[in-house]
Amino acid sequence: METDWRQRKIIHIDMDAFYASVEQMDFPELKGKPIAVGGSEVRGVVSAASYEARKYGVRSAMSGVQAKRLCPDLIFVPPRFDRYTEISKRIRAIFKAYTDLVEPLSLDEAYLDVTVNKKGNPSATLIAQEIRQRIFDEIGLTASAGISNTKFVAKVASDYNKPNGQKTVPPDEVEAFLEVLDIKKFYGIGKVTAEKMYHHGIFTGADLKARSREYLEEHFGKSGGFYYNIVRGIHYSEVKPNRVSKSVAAEHTFEENLTSELFMEERLAHIAETLERRLKKYSISGKTVTLKIKYSDFTTQTRSKTLPYYISDKGLLLETAKELLYQERLKESVRLLGISLSNLNTEVKKTVVVQLKFAF
């Protein structure tokens, strides 16, 4: 609602090194040590790294080989997604004690609209403090938070005092906050776009703000209008509690690289079975099947096909994935295969909320 969006009170809660912190909580012998969840020193990719490991430059999506090279004392821990999901549900229950307007982004982060909240507390800052304290007292983990009147600024602010901190940016301070920020810290501006902006002399929010909408759209396409708005604190997006994923996927990294399509077909059958279980659990089907292939040189390729009907059956998923596998020759040996389904049959129901004006 254009007339009310400036008065919203939005909190972005982001758990600190969630997967790694859960492992250190459950296994005290790992506390204070550099750990990587997922991967190994010879294979695989790191899913998450503890703050002790991050000091050495270890990051998620990094190969285990590179992570071990950066941090020789790194301890690899197998992921336990059932455990992470269990804790995520407990955290979400805490959120729901304050507002039903909760939009999860992943297991470890979510937006909360607390403009009107169940506690009748007019201060989003105090609510964020209380939520973070409850997560620590009831679960044993730390979280960081960003508070502002838009999802974009709240998301950016949650990184400001990490770990175990929070940052409030009131509406009248948003533009000043963004002007001094390095452009690479803007949520949604990745490494490639940041480099492109540097090339255009855009290093801070102030530099971005100095460019006209026409200039940004000319050099950054449709995203140019988005950048023009966000640096001025304009972001209309509401917290959507019924937000659904645009795709559902399953993938697997192999112990040894595969060179034979026959072996790949066998692995794809297991991946299709896993994907079917996830789809059936939430009664989801879709029309677009995408095959993800990661080669031994770490390059990634995707191939997609859109069907004229919705599917969720593992047989049809596998049949389509095999067709995509043979669509063209493979470039290298393969270290990972994945299947995702998009163009889903899910519908997002919009929630209309009356926003009231309170002090931050």
Phi, psi and omega in degrees: 000115190298327183279345186247345191299330182292341184261004179293157174235106186242133176247134170250117178258130181228117179294147182274115178044057194308299184302313182294322181292324176297317179297319180290330177289316183285333181233087186307334180294346179268350182298136179079002182251152178285117179232152175235129176270123182090163179073184176200175182286355178239339183214171168079178184235141179289127176273325180201155180228143176289164180296330177296325178281327182295334178299335179267358181097006178287131183223162175295152181074004176273146178294147179300325180298313180293321180298317180293326178294320180288324184228090184302334181268010183299135178254123179269133182235131179292140181291148177232080188294331176298320179292318179296321179294319179301314181290323178300322178295323178292320178295318181296327178296325176295316178304315185292345176287346182250326181199150174272350179273077180241124179244098179291137174261331179194189180295334190245009178207154182198155171263143174231131173261111183247022178307309170245119186231165186289342181268351182066024182268120181283352184256110176295328179298314180291325177297316179299318178298317182294319179297314181298321179294320179295320178299320180290314183291319187270336184241324179102013182241157177258154180221155175246159183216149172237139184230127176196194182260000175226154178297320183300309183291322178299319179296314179297318184292333182293340178272350191294317182241033177287149353273163173057047178214181177209161182218127176255130176238096179298158183308321183281359178246359186301309185296319179296322179297316183286329183298324184268358184280137173299137185301332181288347178271357177286124179299130180099349176257103183278185185299315183295313180294322178299317179298320179295320179294320176302320180298331180266010179078021180255105183246335181228172176300325179297321178296319179295318182294333182285345180272142179285162176301319181298318180297314182294320179290327178295320186262342183233012175065215183298332180292340182303318178295323178297313180297321179300320182284312189296325180291345175260009178076018181261113179205108189277346188303130179270160171288124186247099183294338181259021180300134180240155179293147177277346179205160175233135187221162171214141180210166181212133174264131187270150178296322177232144179299144180257139178242345182257129178297332180295318176293325179293322178301319180298316179292322179297328179298318179292321180295318179297324179294317178297316180296320179300317180300318180294320180293317183292326182302324183248013179054047181251141171222166183205174184250336186253118178259131179237130176261126178255130180233120174250125184272172181297337178270010177073006172284150183239140179229142175235145177226132186233155174215132178257126181267160180279002182215161180280142177225158171209356183285136183298328180296315179290325176298314181294316180302315180290320179296322179293320177300319179290326179300319183268007182299323176207165183292147176284145184278322185216182169293157190249132180254342181211142172230145177212153175234132174232154179236126179230192186056054191281166181270010182279153179235140177263121178268125181280135177255126180265126182234136175275120182266131179249157183264122175229167175280146178285000000 
